[in-house]
C-alpha cells in the first residue's frame, strides 16, 4: 500500500485508526489491509497479525513510528495501527 492510498482512504473516511477499532474490524473481517507502525506494542501487533492471518487480510509494516503514521494520516497524535476498509 502506498502513502497516497492511505491518505486517500483517510480523506474518504475509509480508514480506521487505532488498535482497538482495527482489531475489532480485523476479527469481523471488514478490512482489506492493515498498517502497523514500527513502535506498535508487541502484544497488539501479534494479536492483529494472528487474526489478520486467519481472515486472509494483508498486514504491512509501516517504515516509521506511530507519530509519523499519525502525521501521514493528518492527525496531531500518534497512531500505532491503521486499516483500510474493504
KELUM-451865 format. One record per residue (C-alpha): residue number from 1; x, y negated, z negated. Coordinates in steps of 0.1 Angstrom, whole numbers, plus 5000, padded with zeros to 4 digits. Each point is the difference from the previous one (the first is absolute). Layout:
% residues N
SITE_NUM_X_Y_Z
...
% end
This chain:
% residues 86
SITE_1_5000_5000_5000
SITE_2_5013_4966_5009
SITE_3_5000_4968_4980
SITE_4_4976_4985_5025
SITE_5_4975_5029_4996
SITE_6_5000_4995_4962
SITE_7_4995_4963_5003
SITE_8_4971_5005_5024
SITE_9_4984_5025_4977
SITE_10_5003_4976_4970
SITE_11_4985_4971_5020
SITE_12_4972_5023_5014
SITE_13_4993_5013_4964
SITE_14_5008_5035_5010
SITE_15_5028_5004_4975
SITE_16_4999_5012_4964
SITE_17_5025_4986_4976
SITE_18_5010_5015_4967
SITE_19_5008_5034_4987
SITE_20_4966_5008_4984
SITE_21_4978_4991_5029
SITE_22_5024_5016_5025
SITE_23_5001_5032_4979
SITE_24_4963_5001_4998
SITE_25_4997_4995_5038
SITE_26_5026_5027_5007
SITE_27_4981_5025_4979
SITE_28_4969_4993_5020
SITE_29_5019_5001_5033
SITE_30_4987_4966_5011
SITE_31_5034_4985_5011
SITE_32_5022_5009_5029
SITE_33_5034_4987_4988
SITE_34_5017_4991_4967
SITE_35_5030_4978_4994
SITE_36_5020_5004_4968
SITE_37_5026_4973_4988
SITE_38_5034_5013_4990
SITE_39_4995_4989_4964
SITE_40_4966_5017_4995
SITE_41_5000_5020_4968
SITE_42_5009_5036_5007
SITE_43_4969_5016_4984
SITE_44_4977_4978_5021
SITE_45_5020_5007_5032
SITE_46_5000_5037_4993
SITE_47_4962_5001_4994
SITE_48_4993_4981_5032
SITE_49_5023_5021_5021
SITE_50_4985_5032_4986
SITE_51_4964_4990_5008
SITE_52_5009_4985_5033
SITE_53_5017_5032_5011
SITE_54_4969_5020_4991
SITE_55_4978_4976_5020
SITE_56_5024_4997_5030
SITE_57_5006_4963_4995
SITE_58_5033_4985_5010
SITE_59_5022_4984_4973
SITE_60_5027_4975_5009
SITE_61_5027_4986_4978
SITE_62_5002_4962_5002
SITE_63_5036_4988_5003
SITE_64_4996_4974_4973
SITE_65_4987_4994_4965
SITE_66_4965_4995_4988
SITE_67_5005_4962_4999
SITE_68_5011_5001_5037
SITE_69_4970_5021_5009
SITE_70_4977_4976_4982
SITE_71_5015_4971_5019
SITE_72_4996_5018_5033
SITE_73_4963_5005_4992
SITE_74_4996_4963_4992
SITE_75_4996_5006_4962
SITE_76_5018_4981_4972
SITE_77_5005_5032_4980
SITE_78_5018_5033_5002
SITE_79_4983_5029_5018
SITE_80_5014_5035_4994
SITE_81_4976_5018_5025
SITE_82_4979_4989_5030
SITE_83_4978_5020_5023
SITE_84_4982_4996_5033
SITE_85_4965_5012_5002
SITE_86_4991_5023_5028
% end
